[in-house]
Amino acid sequence: MDISKQIHNQSTWFTLTNDQNVSVIISDFGATVVAINTPDKDGNVANITLGFMHSHDYAQHHDFFGATVARVAGRLSGAQWNGHALDQNSGPNHIHGGDHPSISYSHWNLIKLIKTNNQIGVVLQYISIAGENGYPGRLSISAMFVLDQNNKFTVTYFGNTSEPTLFNPTTHIYLNLSGNVQKIINDHELQINADTIAETDASNMPTGNLLSVAKTPFDFRQPTNLGDALAKLPNGLDTPFKINTQTSTDPQLILQDPSSGRKLAIHTNSNSFVLFSTTGFEGDFLVDGTRHMTSQLGLAIEPQMLPDAPNHSGFGNIIITPGNPLIYQNSYTFN
C-alpha cells in the first residue's frame, strides 16, 4: 500500500493505492475525489469518476465534480434557518452550502496521513467561521478518506461547532463504471433499497411528501437497467431517494456495468441518496481530458440526509450543537 502526492499549482493531490490495483486521488482543493481507478473484469485499470486532468479546471467549473459539499448539501427553502438569513444562491433558496465562499472550492488543510498494514488515507480540515454564508457558529469540518486492502473506500465527515448550526455534508462523485468515460451510463444497472422518494416541486425543492416508488420509473428496488428507466423520465433523475434502513451494514445502493464487469456497493449512515443522471447536462469542456460533457455521461450519487430536512417532519435531524458533534460516513466497495 502506498501514499504519494503531487503539487498541482496551488493544490496538492494525494494518491492512495492498495495492493489490488485500486487507487483513489484526493485533492486538498475542495476535499475533492479527483479519480477512482479500478480494474475491469479483464484486469484493465481505468477511472470510474468524472473529473479533470488539471487542477485549474476544478476552480473554473463549479459543477461539484467529486467535491465535498458543506455545510449543507442540497437545498434549503427560503434560504433561512432559525432566524438566520443564509446565502441566496438558487433563486430565493439556498443550495450546497452557499458560495460566499463555496467550501467545495476552498483550500482544505492537511491534518494527517494514515498508513497501516490494511489502510491508507488522508485527513483534511476546513474551518467555517461564524457567519460564513449566513450560518451561525464556527464549524470545524474534518474529512477522512481511507482506502483498505479489501477495495473499500470510506469517506467520514466529523463536525464540531461553537454553537447550534446545520451540518449535512456529502461527497458529490459522478460515476461511470465503463472506465475513462468510454460510454454513457445507459447500460448500467442500478439497485436502491428505497421504497419512497421525496416529492419535489418545479424548482426541485422538496414539498415534504414522500411518494411510493411502486409502479413508477423510480423503482430501483431490484436491479434495473438505467437507460430503460431514464427513457421514461424526460428530465432524468435529480431525485432524493429515502433509504429504508440505516442500521444494516448491507449496501443500500448497488451500481454495476455488465460490459466492464465493474460493480460498486455503497453504504451510508445518512437517510437518503440524491441521484442526478446528468440528463441534459451538455458542456463545452473535456471530462478527464477525454470527451466533452454530455447528457447521461455520469450518475452523481450524493449520500446525505434528505434535502431541506429542517423544514419537514420525518426528514431527519441535521442540527449540530457543541455537545453533540455529528459524524457522517459513506463507504464505497469496488468489485
Disulfide bonds with the S-S distance in Angstrom:
none
